[in-house]
């Protein structure tokens, strides 16, 4: 087997998801994931610290959100900056081609407490990344935290809708709709 394999990380993610669906998360080993991907165990550990992390993409999403907030127009309100970041996520990560994978990933996570816990921790990290990006724009606390928390809620709602089978809604459109709903709900309370 060659020392370097192209797209190793992506291959490991797909192999892990396939095996988690077939055998369950608990009954799948790192060695099985690596073998399914046509790679070695050491290659797996060059990309991921453990099998739990294989479905969570490192800091990619946090970087997209922070970058999207930073790139928002200077006059954007905090929630408009968050909406800009969610549009970025839709263009860069939650594309139409990735919808089926997202739905499968979501289903696997829902079946495993350890993965649900990791998903919750990832959500906290994304909220923190948005808060920090808003603070770098000069948004004071607590406005930065409130906007980030609302952004996290909007992202979760949009992701659920985007993952629905047969869903035709693009992630950005789902996020904008969820943002309108959250704004309406907060205005009504």
N, C-alpha and C positions, 0 to 999 in steps of 0.2 A: 504494500500500500504506500502511495506517495506520502512524503512528509507533510506537504501542504496540499490541502484540498480546497477548491473554490467553493464558495458559498457554504462553508462548513456550519456556520452558526444557523443559517436558515434551514439547512438539512436536518440539523439536530432538533430544531423546534418542531418541524413537521413530523419527524420520526417520533418524538415524544408525544405529540398530540395524538397521533395514530395509535400508539401503544396505550396511552392513558384511556382512550376510548375503547380499545379492544380488551385490555386486561384490568383496567383500573389503575389509578395513580399508585396506590399502596403496593400493588403486585408488579410494578414495572421497575426495573433496575437501570442504573446508569449504563451498565455494560450493554443491556438490550437496546437502549436508545442509540448508543454509539454504533452498535452492529447494524441496526436497522438503517442508520444513516450512511453506512459504509465507511465508518471512521473508527478511531480507537478511543478507549476510555480517557487517555491523556489528552486527546484533542477535545473531548467533551469538557474536561476540567480547565482547558485553556480558555474556553468561552463562558462557562457557567460554574459557579461554586458548588451547586448541587442540583438535583433534579427538579426541585421546587422552582428554582429561578428560571428554568428554561422557557416558561410561558410568560415572563414578565418584562422582557426587553431592556433590562438595565435602566439607564437614565435617558433613553431616547425620548420618551414622551415628555419628561420634565423639561428637556432641552427644547423640544418643539413648542411647548406652552410658554416657556420663558422667552424664547426667541420671538414668538408671535406677539406677546405683550410688548416686548421692546420695539418691535417693528410697527406697532399700531400708530396711527397718526397722533401727532403731539397734542392735538385738541381733544382726543378721545377721553371720555369718562372712564373710570375704572372698569365698569361693566362692558363698555364698548371695547376696551383694550382686551378684556377676557374673551369677548366674542370674536375679536380678530384672531386671538390665539387658537380658539376652537376651529375657526375657518382654516387656519394653518394645519391643524391636526387632521382635518378632513381631507385636505389636499395631499398631505405628505404621508399619513399613516392609515387612516380609515378610508381607503379608496374602495371603489366598487369591487375591484379584484380581490380585496381582502375581506369582504363581507362574510363569505362562507367560513373562512378561517376564524373570524371573530366570533361567529355564532357557535362554532364547534368549541372554541376555547372557553367561551362563556359557559357552555353546558358542562364541560369537564370541571371547571372551577366550582360550579354550583354543587357538584356531587361530593366534594372533598373539603372537610373542615379546614385542613391545613392550607389548602389553596385559597379558600375564602378568606382566611386570616391574612394570607400574603397579599391578596387583592386589596383588602382594607388598608394594610400598611402602605401599599403602593399609592392608594388614594390619598392618604395623609401626606405622603411625599410630594405628590402632584399639587396638592393644596399649598404646601409650604413653598414649592417652586413658584407658583403663581403669586403668592403673597410677597416673596422676595423680589420678583420681577416688578410687581406693582410699586413696591417701596423704592426700587431703583428709579422708577419714573417719577418719584416724588409724592406718591400717594401715602398719606400718613396712616398710622395705626389709630383706630381700628378699621378705618375704611378699607385699607388694603386686605385685612383679614376677612372682612365681610364679603367683599367682592370675590375673593378667592374661594371662600366657602360656597357662595352662590354659584360660582363658576364650576366648582366640583360637582355640585348637585345637577347643574345643567348638563355637564359632561356625562354623568351617570345616566340621566334620563335619555339623552341623545344616543348614547351607546346602546342602551337597551332597545330603543326603537330601530336603530340602524341594523342591529343584529337579528331582528325579527325575520323569520322565513318569508321569502317573497317580498321583502321590503324594498320598495323602489326609491325611498328617500335617501338622498345623499347625506352624509354625516353633517356637513355644514348646515344644510337646510333643517335637519332634525335639531341641531344645536340652537339655531336661531328661533325655531318654534318653541323649544323648551325654555329658552331665555325669556321669550314673551310671556309664557305661562307662569314662570317663576316671578317675573316682575308683577304680573297681574295678581298673583297670590299674595305677594308681600304688600302690595298696595291695598288689597282688600282686608288685610289683617290688622 
